[in-house]
Every structure is written in C-alpha cells, then in structure tokens.
Amino acid sequence: MTVHNPTPPQINATPYAAPEYDVPTIMGALYGDGIIGLKGAFPREWAARLGEELAVLYQQALARPGGAVGRGTNRHYVEIHPEDISGFYDLVTHPWVQTVCASVLGPNYKIVEIGFDVPNPGAKDQPWHRDFRAGDETLVDRRLNSLAFNLTTVDVEADMGPFEIAPGTQWDDPSEYDHGMFPPVSLFPRYHALAQRKLPKMGDISVRSALTIHRGTANVSNKPRPVLVLGVDAPGAGHDEFHDLQFTRGYYERLPQEVKNHLICRVVDELEPIVQGHTIEGLMMGDA
C-alpha cells in the first residue's frame, strides 16, 4: 500500500518576510549579482498614472532653480516629496518591497529618498560608476547597508538607453576609483564583459545595491525613459544626510505606524522646495 504523506504546513520562519517570497533567493541575488527584480508587481494602470505624475513634476523641477540635477547630456535626476505621487503608500507597503528591505537591511530599515531619473532622447552613455562611495561596512565587514528600488513608467525598448549593470561588482576594490565611485578606463573591459542591459515593462520593479557598477546607456529613440527611485538604508548608513524627505503634518498623521517606523524625514506645515543634495560630480561633468 502506498502511503502519501500530507503536504507539510507552511512555516514562516522569518516573520518579517511575506511567505510567498523566498528570503535566501533575495539575499543570494543582492549579495551575488547585486540586483533582483519582480515582474508585474503593480498593474500597468498604476505605472501609467505614476508616469503622468512624474511628467508634471519634471517640468516643474526644470523651471525651478536647483530643482533638477544633471546626470549627463539630456539626463536629469529629480528628488520629490512622497505625497507628490499617488502611489507612495502602495510602493512602501508592497510585500515584496518590505520583504527585500527587512531581509537585507534588517527589520529596522529606513526609507531616505524618493525621486526619479529621466534619460531623454539624445542622452549619451554614462561612465561606469557607483552612486556613492563604499564604506567599511561593505569593504571590510562585507555587508550591504543600502538598496535602491527602480520602477519604470514605460516599456523599455533597446533604443531607449536601457540601464546597464555589471553583476557582482558591488564587492570590487575601489582604491583606484576617482572619488571612490568612478573606475579607471583600464577596468572597463571587465564591466563590458559582465554587462547586462535591463528591459523592464510597466509594473515591474527591481532593486539593486547602488555599489554595483552600472551606467545609463545612450537613448537614441525619440522617447524619454523615466524611472522612479526609492532609496532605503540600514540603520546608521547615513545616506539621509544627502536627502530631504518631507511630509506635511496631515499626510504623515494618516500614515500607519508601521510605515512611520521606517521613515527618516521632516514633518512640516508646508512642503518646501527640494534643492538637490545628492549630486554625482562625475556624471554632472559629462558623458563617457
């Protein structure tokens, strides 16, 4: 007689993680390749609405001194207020986002930045780079203490200047890098050999270590490629010093405590214009 063992009950051994997502897979990807994605995390309609909101915010930022910072030819970064977009709460409470943050950065992770990049038509190849210098937490202790989530508002095509990343390079020695962020040209063949170009669709989300060597590529299309950026730190990582996350008192008070626990922010009576603080000198100066 064949005895069929019943399916064992699902045991959530990591209470900070949504049971539908596998923590070892997430950690293995971010400590290995330095990037992982989730297809169809949001409806396409959600991403389309985000795209409409970012288009308005982009024009407002361009018209305001210090509102947009150059990241190369025809390419800008704009930091925004969370309540400027309708989907902030949806984003930071998405089970995958919460699981990734808690798994890699610990259950006391902190949201420190929200903004967007726009590589416009005519944008050139960026130089290979990191978004900031690696600290001893990574260089000595060999751990990641920050993550960057990216959400495209368009279906990315090959001619639109796709994001390009060299997997595994978050652990590379930066001693020869300019400003600790820009590798010498002698290392470019390594990155070209490793390079992967990403072609996400509306509704997809990815997360990466910003120390993984990457670049935006040339946009030879007639369409911009906006992408939302959410920056998250482990406690004490310190990247909040470069940003100015603000909430109006009314909006902040409506947020549940489990969201407030993960914010490093100012609560203000009236939102103040953001003067971009996270400039990357090597990208402002030119292209590859």
Beta strands, then each sheet from edge to edge (+ up, - down):
strand 1: 35-38
strand 2: 69-70
strand 3: 75-79
strand 4: 110-119
strand 5: 146-152
strand 6: 163-165
strand 7: 196-197
strand 8: 205-208
strand 9: 214-216
strand 10: 227-233
strand 11: 246-248
strand 12: 266-268
sheet 1: 1+ 8- 5+ 10- 4+ 3- 2+
sheet 2: 7+ 6- 9+
sheet 3: 11+ 12+
end
